[in-house]
Amino acid sequence: MAVGLLLEGLLGYKAPGYLNDPQRRELFRLAHSHGTLLGVVLIVAALTAQRFGASPKLAQTSLRIGAVLMPVGFLLAGVWH
């Protein structure tokens, strides 16, 4: 949510480094949306594991790592493209 507010602030204050670079803007938006959607996936996975009682540790760890690395990859690509 904080990243979304930051992106809206950059749009609102018309930051030239953000507005003049469409590739950076798109990569930042992708980072935010992937982070949000993977957060929802983590919540669903936790509720499913709680409901059915079986949850392998490898799957939990992989989901957590992926939920962090994918948005960070888009964010870093937007900073240094």
DRENTORKOL-3810 file (N, C-alpha, C; in nm, 4 decimals):
REM DRENTORKOL-3810
@n.u->0.0820; n.v->-0.1184; n.w->0.0000; ca.u->0.0000; ca.v->0.0000; ca.w->0.0000; c.u->0.0866; c.v->0.1251; c.w->0.0000
@n.u->0.1971; n.v->0.1187; n.w->0.0712; ca.u->0.2861; ca.v->0.2347; ca.w->0.0769; c.u->0.3452; c.v->0.2662; c.w->-0.0601
@n.u->0.3780; n.v->0.1626; n.w->-0.1357; ca.u->0.4336; ca.v->0.1854; ca.w->-0.2696; c.u->0.3275; c.v->0.2467; c.w->-0.3608
@n.u->0.2044; n.v->0.2041; n.w->-0.3481; ca.u->0.0962; ca.v->0.2617; ca.w->-0.4265; c.u->0.0762; c.v->0.4087; c.w->-0.3947
@n.u->0.0842; n.v->0.4432; n.w->-0.2665; ca.u->0.0731; ca.v->0.5838; ca.w->-0.2282; c.u->0.1909; c.v->0.6645; c.w->-0.2807
@n.u->0.3092; n.v->0.6059; n.w->-0.2801; ca.u->0.4259; ca.v->0.6742; ca.w->-0.3359; c.u->0.4072; c.v->0.7002; c.w->-0.4851
@n.u->0.3601; n.v->0.6004; n.w->-0.5590; ca.u->0.3378; ca.v->0.6174; ca.w->-0.7024; c.u->0.2309; c.v->0.7231; c.w->-0.7300
@n.u->0.1261; n.v->0.7240; n.w->-0.6517; ca.u->0.0223; ca.v->0.8261; ca.w->-0.6679; c.u->0.0769; c.v->0.9645; c.w->-0.6346
@n.u->0.1640; n.v->0.9721; n.w->-0.5348; ca.u->0.2267; ca.v->1.0996; ca.w->-0.5013; c.u->0.3164; c.v->1.1505; c.w->-0.6129
@n.u->0.3905; n.v->1.0594; n.w->-0.6754; ca.u->0.4749; ca.v->1.0992; ca.w->-0.7887; c.u->0.3900; c.v->1.1510; c.w->-0.9040
@n.u->0.2759; n.v->1.0880; n.w->-0.9262; ca.u->0.1846; ca.v->1.1375; ca.w->-1.0299; c.u->0.1232; c.v->1.2719; c.w->-0.9912
@n.u->0.0831; n.v->1.2823; n.w->-0.8658; ca.u->0.0171; ca.v->1.4035; ca.w->-0.8199; c.u->0.1077; c.v->1.5258; c.w->-0.8225
@n.u->0.2333; n.v->1.5055; n.w->-0.7832; ca.u->0.3286; ca.v->1.6165; ca.w->-0.7825; c.u->0.4014; c.v->1.6309; c.w->-0.9152
@n.u->0.3631; n.v->1.5501; n.w->-1.0119; ca.u->0.4181; ca.v->1.5559; ca.w->-1.1481; c.u->0.5713; c.v->1.5512; c.w->-1.1482
@n.u->0.6253; n.v->1.4494; n.w->-1.0825; ca.u->0.7702; ca.v->1.4303; ca.w->-1.0765; c.u->0.8235; c.v->1.3994; c.w->-1.2160
@n.u->0.9146; n.v->1.4818; n.w->-1.2680; ca.u->0.9607; ca.v->1.4630; ca.w->-1.4060; c.u->1.0347; c.v->1.3312; c.w->-1.4279
@n.u->1.1076; n.v->1.2828; n.w->-1.3295; ca.u->1.1784; ca.v->1.1566; ca.w->-1.3454; c.u->1.0851; c.v->1.0379; c.w->-1.3604
@n.u->0.9652; n.v->1.0531; n.w->-1.3102; ca.u->0.8659; ca.v->0.9468; ca.w->-1.3182; c.u->0.7772; c.v->0.9632; c.w->-1.4420
@n.u->0.7331; n.v->1.0843; n.w->-1.4681; ca.u->0.6395; ca.v->1.1072; ca.w->-1.5785; c.u->0.7054; c.v->1.1037; c.w->-1.7155
@n.u->0.8296; n.v->1.1466; n.w->-1.7261; ca.u->0.8959; ca.v->1.1549; ca.w->-1.8565; c.u->0.9523; c.v->1.0219; c.w->-1.9045
@n.u->0.9441; n.v->0.9181; n.w->-1.8238; ca.u->1.0003; ca.v->0.7882; ca.w->-1.8592; c.u->0.8901; c.v->0.6818; c.w->-1.8541
@n.u->0.8274; n.v->0.6524; n.w->-1.9677; ca.u->0.7153; ca.v->0.5572; ca.w->-1.9654; c.u->0.7567; c.v->0.4156; c.w->-1.9260
@n.u->0.8785; n.v->0.3758; n.w->-1.9587; ca.u->0.9220; ca.v->0.2407; ca.w->-1.9202; c.u->0.9374; c.v->0.2307; c.w->-1.7686
@n.u->0.9946; n.v->0.3314; n.w->-1.7062; ca.u->1.0083; ca.v->0.3321; ca.w->-1.5600; c.u->0.8707; c.v->0.3321; c.w->-1.4938
@n.u->0.7812; n.v->0.4124; n.w->-1.5459; ca.u->0.6467; ca.v->0.4202; ca.w->-1.4898; c.u->0.5777; c.v->0.2840; c.w->-1.4980
@n.u->0.5904; n.v->0.2173; n.w->-1.6111; ca.u->0.5270; ca.v->0.0864; ca.w->-1.6290; c.u->0.5889; c.v->-0.0191; c.w->-1.5370
@n.u->0.7201; n.v->-0.0191; n.w->-1.5230; ca.u->0.7859; ca.v->-0.1172; ca.w->-1.4365; c.u->0.7497; c.v->-0.0945; c.w->-1.2894
@n.u->0.7394; n.v->0.0306; n.w->-1.2477; ca.u->0.6976; ca.v->0.0579; ca.w->-1.1101; c.u->0.5538; c.v->0.0123; c.w->-1.0866
@n.u->0.4675; n.v->0.0356; n.w->-1.1852; ca.u->0.3292; ca.v->-0.0096; ca.w->-1.1716; c.u->0.3220; c.v->-0.1620; c.w->-1.1680
@n.u->0.4033; n.v->-0.2284; n.w->-1.2487; ca.u->0.4064; ca.v->-0.3752; ca.w->-1.2464; c.u->0.4576; c.v->-0.4273; c.w->-1.1121
@n.u->0.5584; n.v->-0.3614; n.w->-1.0557; ca.u->0.6101; ca.v->-0.4026; ca.w->-0.9243; c.u->0.4996; c.v->-0.3922; c.w->-0.8196
@n.u->0.4259; n.v->-0.2835; n.w->-0.8214; ca.u->0.3200; ca.v->-0.2647; ca.w->-0.7235; c.u->0.2085; c.v->-0.3678; c.w->-0.7421
@n.u->0.1671; n.v->-0.3901; n.w->-0.8649; ca.u->0.0563; ca.v->-0.4844; ca.w->-0.8868; c.u->0.0977; c.v->-0.6281; c.w->-0.8556
@n.u->0.2200; n.v->-0.6665; n.w->-0.8914; ca.u->0.2644; ca.v->-0.8025; ca.w->-0.8589; c.u->0.2783; c.v->-0.8209; c.w->-0.7079
@n.u->0.3273; n.v->-0.7213; n.w->-0.6392; ca.u->0.3368; ca.v->-0.7301; ca.w->-0.4935; c.u->0.2006; c.v->-0.7461; c.w->-0.4292
@n.u->0.1041; n.v->-0.6717; n.w->-0.4778; ca.u->-0.0318; ca.v->-0.6793; ca.w->-0.4237; c.u->-0.0937; c.v->-0.8157; c.w->-0.4507
@n.u->-0.0844; n.v->-0.8616; n.w->-0.5746; ca.u->-0.1460; ca.v->-0.9900; ca.w->-0.6086; c.u->-0.0771; c.v->-1.1070; c.w->-0.5392
@n.u->0.0542; n.v->-1.1013; n.w->-0.5259; ca.u->0.1224; ca.v->-1.2094; ca.w->-0.4552; c.u->0.0937; c.v->-1.2049; c.w->-0.3049
@n.u->0.0651; n.v->-1.0891; n.w->-0.2520; ca.u->0.0197; ca.v->-1.0808; ca.w->-0.1132; c.u->-0.1134; c.v->-1.1519; c.w->-0.0947
@n.u->-0.2025; n.v->-1.1362; n.w->-0.1913; ca.u->-0.3315; ca.v->-1.2058; ca.w->-0.1872; c.u->-0.3104; c.v->-1.3567; c.w->-0.1986
@n.u->-0.2170; n.v->-1.3981; n.w->-0.2837; ca.u->-0.1860; ca.v->-1.5412; ca.w->-0.2978; c.u->-0.1343; c.v->-1.5973; c.w->-0.1657
@n.u->-0.0510; n.v->-1.5216; n.w->-0.0949; ca.u->-0.0012; ca.v->-1.5672; ca.w->0.0347; c.u->-0.1145; c.v->-1.5821; c.w->0.1363
@n.u->-0.2083; n.v->-1.4894; n.w->0.1351; ca.u->-0.3219; ca.v->-1.4988; ca.w->0.2276; c.u->-0.4064; c.v->-1.6209; c.w->0.1957
@n.u->-0.4344; n.v->-1.6441; n.w->0.0685; ca.u->-0.5129; ca.v->-1.7611; ca.w->0.0286; c.u->-0.4395; c.v->-1.8900; c.w->0.0636
@n.u->-0.3095; n.v->-1.8943; n.w->0.0427; ca.u->-0.2315; ca.v->-2.0139; ca.w->0.0768; c.u->-0.2342; c.v->-2.0400; c.w->0.2269
@n.u->-0.2238; n.v->-1.9351; n.w->0.3064; ca.u->-0.2281; ca.v->-1.9523; ca.w->0.4519; c.u->-0.3656; c.v->-2.0011; c.w->0.4979
@n.u->-0.4709; n.v->-1.9446; n.w->0.4407; ca.u->-0.6055; ca.v->-1.9888; ca.w->0.4777; c.u->-0.6310; c.v->-2.1326; c.w->0.4331
@n.u->-0.5801; n.v->-2.1684; n.w->0.3163; ca.u->-0.5953; ca.v->-2.3061; ca.w->0.2681; c.u->-0.5195; c.v->-2.4031; c.w->0.3575
@n.u->-0.3986; n.v->-2.3668; n.w->0.3956; ca.u->-0.3196; ca.v->-2.4540; ca.w->0.4832; c.u->-0.3859; c.v->-2.4691; c.w->0.6194
@n.u->-0.4442; n.v->-2.3608; n.w->0.6678; ca.u->-0.5129; ca.v->-2.3671; ca.w->0.7970; c.u->-0.6391; c.v->-2.4533; c.w->0.7872
@n.u->-0.7080; n.v->-2.4411; n.w->0.6769; ca.u->-0.8343; ca.v->-2.5150; ca.w->0.6589; c.u->-0.8112; c.v->-2.6645; c.w->0.6445
@n.u->-0.7111; n.v->-2.7027; n.w->0.5645; ca.u->-0.6889; ca.v->-2.8443; ca.w->0.5363; c.u->-0.5790; c.v->-2.9055; c.w->0.6210
@n.u->-0.5075; n.v->-2.8250; n.w->0.6957; ca.u->-0.4116; ca.v->-2.8758; ca.w->0.7921; c.u->-0.2803; c.v->-2.9256; c.w->0.7369
@n.u->-0.2650; n.v->-2.9377; n.w->0.6085; ca.u->-0.1393; ca.v->-2.9875; ca.w->0.5511; c.u->-0.0752; c.v->-2.8762; c.w->0.4693
@n.u->0.0488; n.v->-2.8433; n.w->0.5063; ca.u->0.1193; ca.v->-2.7393; ca.w->0.4328; c.u->0.2682; c.v->-2.7682; c.w->0.4378
@n.u->0.3271; n.v->-2.8101; n.w->0.3269; ca.u->0.4709; ca.v->-2.8358; ca.w->0.3256; c.u->0.5504; c.v->-2.7077; c.w->0.3467
@n.u->0.6562; n.v->-2.7182; n.w->0.4213; ca.u->0.7406; ca.v->-2.6018; ca.w->0.4504; c.u->0.8079; c.v->-2.5479; c.w->0.3252
@n.u->0.8431; n.v->-2.6354; n.w->0.2313; ca.u->0.9089; ca.v->-2.5900; ca.w->0.1088; c.u->0.8163; c.v->-2.4999; c.w->0.0279
@n.u->0.6900; n.v->-2.5352; n.w->0.0198; ca.u->0.5937; ca.v->-2.4532; ca.w->-0.0550; c.u->0.5737; c.v->-2.3181; c.w->0.0126
@n.u->0.5643; n.v->-2.3169; n.w->0.1450; ca.u->0.5482; ca.v->-2.1910; ca.w->0.2175; c.u->0.6680; c.v->-2.0999; c.w->0.1963
@n.u->0.7858; n.v->-2.1555; n.w->0.2078; ca.u->0.9069; ca.v->-2.0763; ca.w->0.1918; c.u->0.9209; c.v->-2.0255; c.w->0.0488
@n.u->0.8903; n.v->-2.1092; n.w->-0.0467; ca.u->0.8996; ca.v->-2.0682; ca.w->-0.1876; c.u->0.8014; c.v->-1.9556; c.w->-0.2188
@n.u->0.6802; n.v->-1.9646; n.w->-0.1682; ca.u->0.5821; ca.v->-1.8584; ca.w->-0.1906; c.u->0.6283; c.v->-1.7269; c.w->-0.1283
@n.u->0.6814; n.v->-1.7336; n.w->-0.0089; ca.u->0.7280; ca.v->-1.6116; ca.w->0.0577; c.u->0.8435; c.v->-1.5471; c.w->-0.0169
@n.u->0.9390; n.v->-1.6285; n.w->-0.0582; ca.u->1.0544; ca.v->-1.5745; ca.w->-0.1314; c.u->1.0100; c.v->-1.5166; c.w->-0.2650
@n.u->0.9234; n.v->-1.5878; n.w->-0.3359; ca.u->0.8738; ca.v->-1.5396; ca.w->-0.4644; c.u->0.7920; c.v->-1.4123; c.w->-0.4512
@n.u->0.7164; n.v->-1.4011; n.w->-0.3418; ca.u->0.6341; ca.v->-1.2822; ca.w->-0.3207; c.u->0.7185; c.v->-1.1588; c.w->-0.2933
@n.u->0.8412; n.v->-1.1781; n.w->-0.2538; ca.u->0.9318; ca.v->-1.0648; ca.w->-0.2310; c.u->1.0175; c.v->-1.0387; c.w->-0.3545
@n.u->1.0728; n.v->-1.1442; n.w->-0.4126; ca.u->1.1691; ca.v->-1.1259; ca.w->-0.5217; c.u->1.1062; c.v->-1.0743; c.w->-0.6511
@n.u->0.9864; n.v->-1.1179; n.w->-0.6845; ca.u->0.9278; ca.v->-1.0738; ca.w->-0.8117; c.u->0.9006; c.v->-0.9231; c.w->-0.8130
@n.u->0.8326; n.v->-0.8662; n.w->-0.7124; ca.u->0.8122; ca.v->-0.7210; ca.w->-0.7156; c.u->0.9431; c.v->-0.6422; c.w->-0.7037
@n.u->1.0371; n.v->-0.6934; n.w->-0.6255; ca.u->1.1663; ca.v->-0.6245; ca.w->-0.6121; c.u->1.2399; c.v->-0.6245; c.w->-0.7457
@n.u->1.2275; n.v->-0.7312; n.w->-0.8221; ca.u->1.2899; ca.v->-0.7359; ca.w->-0.9543; c.u->1.2334; c.v->-0.6299; c.w->-1.0473
@n.u->1.1008; n.v->-0.6143; n.w->-1.0483; ca.u->1.0392; ca.v->-0.5101; ca.w->-1.1304; c.u->1.0806; c.v->-0.3711; c.w->-1.0816
@n.u->1.0850; n.v->-0.3535; n.w->-0.9506; ca.u->1.1232; ca.v->-0.2231; ca.w->-0.8959; c.u->1.2657; c.v->-0.1863; c.w->-0.9314
@n.u->1.3582; n.v->-0.2801; n.w->-0.9153; ca.u->1.4985; ca.v->-0.2535; ca.w->-0.9511; c.u->1.5151; c.v->-0.2324; c.w->-1.1005
@n.u->1.4379; n.v->-0.3051; n.w->-1.1801; ca.u->1.4443; ca.v->-0.2840; ca.w->-1.3257; c.u->1.3946; c.v->-0.1452; c.w->-1.3621
@n.u->1.2978; n.v->-0.0936; n.w->-1.2877; ca.u->1.2498; ca.v->0.0410; ca.w->-1.3139; c.u->1.3493; c.v->0.1477; c.w->-1.2717
@n.u->1.4256; n.v->0.1192; n.w->-1.1685; ca.u->1.5261; ca.v->0.2161; ca.w->-1.1232; c.u->1.6441; c.v->0.2194; c.w->-1.2192
@n.u->1.6913; n.v->0.1011; n.w->-1.2581; ca.u->1.8092; ca.v->0.0927; ca.w->-1.3465; c.u->1.7734; c.v->0.0215; c.w->-1.4755
@n.u->1.6995; n.v->0.0831; n.w->-1.5627; ca.u->1.6679; ca.v->0.0175; ca.w->-1.6907; c.u->1.7573; c.v->0.0710; c.w->-1.8014
END
